[in-house]
Amino acid sequence: MTELFTEMFSYHFMTRAIVVGVLVSLCAALLGVSLVLKRYSMIGDGLSHVGFGALAIAAAMNVAPLALAIPVVIAAAFLLLRINQSSRIKGDAAIALISSSALAIGVAVVSVTTGMNTDVSNYMFGSILSLSKADAVLSIALSAVVLLMFVLLYPRIFAVTFDETFARATGAKSQLLNTVIAVLTAVTVVIGMRMMGALLISSLIIFPALTAMRLCRSFRSVVLCSAVVSVVCFVLGMTASYALELPSGASVVIVNIIAFLLFSFASLLKRRA
């Protein structure tokens, strides 16, 4: 095992992928707890489809992918919240409306320009080889900002997650906090798509939170357990991907599925004890 890790980290692209992946997994897990509890976990899936559309357009226009995708996905997060709050289109319907529209636009643009080339496939399914040094530096910086914002806003995020009405009554700006959570999620989704792909990035948001909830009960314990599970599953998934020559995104998701099943079994044993 030690030799395997030594060999993995001897490649610069693997080192970049694991460092960025650990940070993205941590960000996704922390935000995922709040999103799952608010029954808004599919926002990650919706924003990832928007991200694919933006990345596909960037590839067709030959511009920097993240430079275009990040503001577009943040704008989509704002639009999603606005639609959800001020119209009859709610929750999953609003997500489906925006995500399917963005995905269709992205596929159409690619089809009439460059075709479904390797870069677009990497955005859809993920590839550790697609993460350049410049992308890694930007991803690390953005992940640090997301983590810092979460730590600083933790008490307010806790309040708005469990009782938004009470939080508003106590003076908390719940609408602003929801917007901040959506923006942080948008940034996390975009920087994680390069490795996990648009189809699998939402698993980093959903699985660790649900896994932690099998055994933990308090918000803080769920957050901490979710963070640990997410990072461990990502590292194990990347190791399995390298050792077995499997797609990185799929390997990470499979390890998360195994962790969820193990925690569910442990929860069952705990209830019967």
C-alpha positions in Angstrom: 0.0 0.0 0.0 2.8 2.4 0.8 4.5 1.7 -2.5 1.2 2.3 -4.3 0.8 5.8 -2.6 4.4 6.6 -3.3 3.9 5.7 -7.0 0.7 7.7 -7.2 2.2 10.9 -5.8 5.2 10.6 -8.1 3.0 11.9 -10.9 2.2 15.6 -10.8 -1.2 15.3 -12.3 -2.2 12.8 -9.5 -0.9 15.0 -6.8 -2.9 18.0 -8.2 -6.0 15.9 -8.5 -5.9 14.5 -5.0 -5.1 17.8 -3.4 -7.9 19.6 -5.2 -10.2 16.7 -4.8 -9.8 16.5 -1.1 -10.5 20.2 -0.8 -13.6 20.0 -3.1 -14.8 16.9 -1.2 -14.5 18.8 2.0 -16.4 21.8 0.7 -19.1 19.6 -0.9 -19.6 17.6 2.3 -20.0 20.7 4.5 -22.5 22.4 2.2 -24.2 19.1 1.5 -25.4 18.7 5.1 -27.3 22.0 5.0 -28.7 21.3 1.5 -29.9 17.8 2.4 -31.6 19.0 5.5 -33.3 21.8 3.6 -34.5 19.2 1.0 -32.5 21.1 -1.6 -29.8 18.5 -2.3 -30.5 18.3 -6.0 -29.3 21.9 -6.5 -25.8 20.4 -7.1 -27.1 18.2 -9.9 -28.9 21.2 -11.5 -25.9 23.5 -11.2 -23.6 20.8 -12.6 -25.7 20.7 -15.8 -25.5 24.5 -16.0 -21.7 24.1 -15.6 -21.6 21.6 -18.4 -23.4 24.0 -20.7 -21.0 26.8 -19.8 -17.9 24.6 -20.2 -19.1 23.3 -23.5 -19.7 26.9 -24.8 -16.2 27.9 -23.4 -14.6 25.0 -25.3 -16.5 26.0 -28.5 -15.3 29.6 -28.1 -11.8 28.6 -27.1 -11.8 30.6 -23.9 -10.7 29.7 -20.3 -13.3 27.2 -19.1 -13.4 28.1 -15.4 -13.4 31.8 -16.1 -16.7 31.5 -18.0 -18.3 28.6 -16.0 -18.0 30.1 -12.5 -19.9 33.4 -13.1 -22.5 31.6 -15.3 -23.2 28.9 -12.6 -23.3 31.6 -9.9 -25.8 33.5 -12.0 -27.8 30.3 -12.4 -27.8 29.9 -8.6 -29.2 33.4 -8.1 -31.8 32.7 -10.8 -32.8 29.4 -9.2 -33.4 31.0 -5.8 -35.3 33.8 -7.4 -37.6 31.4 -9.3 -38.1 29.3 -6.2 -39.0 32.3 -4.0 -41.1 34.4 -6.3 -43.1 32.1 -8.6 -45.2 28.9 -8.6 -42.3 26.9 -9.8 -40.8 25.4 -6.7 -37.8 23.2 -5.6 -37.2 20.2 -7.9 -39.2 21.7 -10.8 -37.1 24.9 -10.8 -33.9 22.8 -10.8 -35.1 20.6 -13.6 -36.2 23.7 -15.7 -32.8 25.4 -15.5 -30.6 22.3 -15.7 -32.3 20.7 -18.7 -32.3 24.0 -20.5 -28.6 24.6 -19.9 -27.7 21.0 -20.8 -29.6 21.3 -24.1 -28.0 24.6 -25.0 -24.5 23.2 -24.3 -25.1 20.1 -26.4 -26.5 22.2 -29.2 -23.6 24.6 -29.2 -21.0 21.8 -29.2 -22.8 19.9 -32.0 -22.7 22.8 -34.4 -19.1 23.8 -33.6 -16.5 21.4 -32.5 -18.5 18.2 -32.0 -18.4 15.9 -28.9 -14.6 16.0 -28.5 -12.4 14.8 -25.7 -12.6 18.0 -23.6 -16.4 17.9 -23.6 -16.4 14.2 -22.6 -14.1 15.1 -19.7 -16.6 17.7 -18.5 -19.4 15.3 -18.7 -17.7 12.2 -17.1 -14.7 13.8 -15.4 -11.0 13.2 -15.9 -8.0 13.7 -13.6 -5.9 14.4 -16.6 -8.0 17.5 -17.5 -6.9 19.4 -14.4 -4.1 21.8 -15.4 -1.7 23.5 -13.0 -3.5 26.9 -13.5 -6.9 25.2 -12.8 -5.4 23.5 -9.7 -4.2 26.8 -8.3 -7.5 28.5 -8.9 -9.4 25.6 -7.5 -7.3 25.5 -4.3 -7.9 29.3 -3.8 -11.6 29.0 -4.4 -11.9 26.0 -2.1 -10.1 27.9 0.7 -12.6 30.8 0.3 -15.6 28.4 0.5 -14.2 26.7 3.6 -13.5 30.1 5.3 -17.0 31.4 4.5 -18.5 28.2 5.9 -16.6 28.4 9.2 -17.3 32.1 9.6 -21.1 31.7 8.9 -21.5 28.4 10.6 -23.9 29.6 13.4 -26.1 31.4 10.9 -26.1 28.4 8.5 -27.1 26.2 11.4 -30.0 28.6 12.2 -31.3 28.9 8.7 -31.0 25.2 8.0 -33.2 24.1 10.9 -35.8 26.9 11.3 -35.6 29.6 8.6 -38.7 31.3 10.0 -37.3 31.6 13.5 -33.9 32.7 12.1 -35.7 35.5 10.2 -37.6 36.5 13.3 -34.4 36.8 15.3 -32.9 39.2 12.7 -31.0 36.8 10.6 -31.0 37.6 6.9 -32.2 34.2 5.7 -32.5 35.2 2.1 -29.0 36.4 2.0 -27.7 33.3 3.7 -29.6 31.1 1.3 -27.9 33.0 -1.5 -24.5 32.6 0.0 -25.0 28.9 0.4 -26.1 28.6 -3.2 -23.1 30.6 -4.4 -20.7 28.5 -2.4 -22.3 25.4 -3.8 -22.1 26.8 -7.4 -18.3 27.4 -6.9 -17.8 23.9 -5.4 -19.7 22.3 -8.3 -17.7 24.0 -11.0 -14.3 23.3 -9.6 -15.2 19.7 -8.8 -16.6 19.0 -12.3 -13.1 18.7 -13.8 -12.5 15.4 -11.9 -16.0 14.1 -11.1 -17.9 15.2 -14.2 -21.3 16.9 -14.5 -23.1 13.6 -14.1 -21.4 12.6 -10.8 -20.4 15.8 -9.0 -23.7 16.0 -7.0 -22.8 12.7 -5.4 -20.1 14.5 -3.4 -22.8 16.7 -2.0 -25.4 14.1 -1.2 -23.7 10.8 -0.2 -21.4 12.0 2.7 -24.3 13.9 4.4 -26.7 11.0 4.1 -24.0 8.5 5.2 -23.2 10.6 8.3 -26.9 10.9 9.2 -27.1 7.1 9.5 -25.2 7.3 12.8 -24.9 10.9 13.9 -27.8 13.0 15.3 -26.5 16.5 16.1 -25.8 19.0 13.4 -22.2 19.4 14.4 -21.5 15.7 14.6 -23.1 15.2 11.2 -21.0 18.0 9.7 -17.8 16.6 11.1 -18.6 13.0 10.2 -19.7 14.0 6.7 -16.4 15.9 6.1 -14.3 12.9 7.3 -16.3 10.4 5.2 -16.1 12.5 2.1 -12.3 13.0 2.3 -11.6 9.3 3.1 -13.9 8.1 0.3 -12.3 10.4 -2.2 -8.8 9.3 -1.4 -9.8 5.6 -1.4 -11.7 6.1 -4.7 -8.8 7.8 -6.3 -6.5 5.0 -5.1 -8.8 2.3 -6.5 -9.1 4.3 -9.8 -5.3 4.3 -10.1 -4.7 0.7 -9.1 -7.6 -0.8 -11.1 -7.5 1.7 -14.0 -11.1 2.8 -13.5 -12.7 6.2 -14.2 -11.9 8.5 -11.2 -15.4 9.9 -10.8 -17.1 6.5 -10.9 -14.6 5.0 -8.4 -15.2 7.8 -5.9 -19.0 7.3 -6.1 -18.7 3.5 -5.7 -16.6 4.0 -2.5 -19.2 6.4 -1.2 -22.0 3.9 -1.9 -20.0 1.2 0.1 -19.6 3.7 2.9 -23.3 4.5 2.9 -24.2 0.8 3.1 -21.7 0.2 5.9 -23.1 3.1 7.9 -26.7 2.0 7.3 -25.8 -1.5 8.5 -24.1 -0.1 11.6 -27.2 2.0 12.3 -29.4 -1.0 12.1 -27.2 -2.9 14.5 -27.2 0.1 16.9 -31.0 0.2 16.9 -31.3 -3.5 17.6 -28.7 -3.4 20.4 
